[in-house]
């Protein structure tokens, strides 16, 4: 998930919303990585997701479901807000979770 998020950050670097809308390749690449993130989040064991309740696991999966199953109605503004406003915080949260897992600091 973290690698997909970092790829998204690279894909949108230097783009304004208007550029993003017009750049079909960037939009498609971002959508692909959001799909990967959503799919990956559904395979993370509950005992791991419980370590980071601040991560919006269900929203991540929900966005993936909209992209995959209702792709004709994907709202570009929502995607843009997600990747520019929400993704930086998510990266920080995923990095913290990754560190806890690496240290085996589960607190269980």
N, C-alpha and C positions, 0 to 999 in steps of 0.2 A: 504494500500500500504506500509506504513511504517513497519508494522509488517512482511509482506512478505519479505521486503528488509532486515530486521534484521535476519529473519530466514536464508536467503541466506548467510549472513555474517557468521552465526554460522556453516552452512553446509560446507563452504569452508575454514574455519579457519585451518591454518596449512597445507593446501594442495598446492602443486605446480601444474602447468598445467598438467604435466604427470600423477600425482596422480588423478587429476580430471577426465581426459580422461578415466582412468582405473577403476574409482570408479563409477560403474553404478548407485548405489543408490544415491550418491551425485549428479551426473549429473541429474538424474530423479527428485530429490527433488528440485534442482535449477530451472529446466525447469518448474516444477509445480508452483513454486512461481513467476517466471517471467510471467507465464500465468495469475495468479491471479492478479498481478500488472497491467498487460495490460487490463484485463477485468474491474478491479476496476476503472482504469483511464477513461474508456469510460462512466462511470456512474457519474462522478463528474460534477456538473453543470458548465456551461461556466463562470458564474460570479465568481466562485471559481478558476477555472484554469486561468482566466485572472489576478488574483492576483499574480501569479507566472509565468510570461512568460519565465523565465529562465529554468523552468522545461520542458524537451523535451516530452511533452504530446503525440505528434503524433508519435515520435520514440518509445515510450513505447508501444503504441497501435500497431504500426507496427511490433515490435518484437513479440508481442503476436500473431498477425496474421500469421507470418511466422511459429512460433512454432506449432500453431494449424492446419493450413491449408497446410503447406509445410514441415511437420516435418521430412521427409526423407532427406531434404537438409539443416537442421540446422547445421551451422558451429560452431564447438566447440570452435574454437579460438575466434570468435566474442562473443560468450556467455561468455567465460573466461575474455576477455577484458572488457566486459560490467560489469560483477560482481566484477572485481578487480579494475578497473580504474574509471568507471562511477558511480557505485553504492554508494560509500562513499559520493560523492558530492550530489547525489540524496537524500540520507538520510538526509543530512544537509538541503537541500532545502525543503524537506517534513516536517521536524521538524519545520522549520521557518514558513512554511505555516500553519501548525497545530497550532502554537502559535498565529499567526494572527487571525485565525478563533476563537480560544478559547477566545481571547481578543475582538473579534468582531471588529478588526481593519481592515476594508475592504477598507477604503479610497474611497468609492463610493459616 
